[in-house]
C-alpha cells in the first residue's frame, strides 16, 4: 500500500506542468472551476503547487487572497503549453 504524499512531495515540480487543457465535466475540479465562471470547453491552466507558493507568500500577514485572484495571476504567466 502506497503512503500518502506529503505537502513537500506535492510541491515538487512535475515536468509536465504547466499546461492548458480544455475544461471537461469529468475533471475532479469541474464544479469549483465552473462556479468561478469557466464553462465546459474553456481553457484552464494546471500548474505546480510550487508556482502558487510565491503568490501566497506575497500576501501580507493577517490578509487574505481569494482563489480567483490566484487563478488570474497564474493565467497571466507566460510559458504555458
PyMOL commands that set and color helices and strands:
alter all, ss='L'
color gray80, all
select helices_A, chain A and resi 7-11+30-35+49-57+67-76
alter helices_A, ss='H'
color red, helices_A
select strands_A, chain A and resi 19-22+43-46
alter strands_A, ss='S'
color yellow, strands_A
deselect
rebuild
show_as cartoon
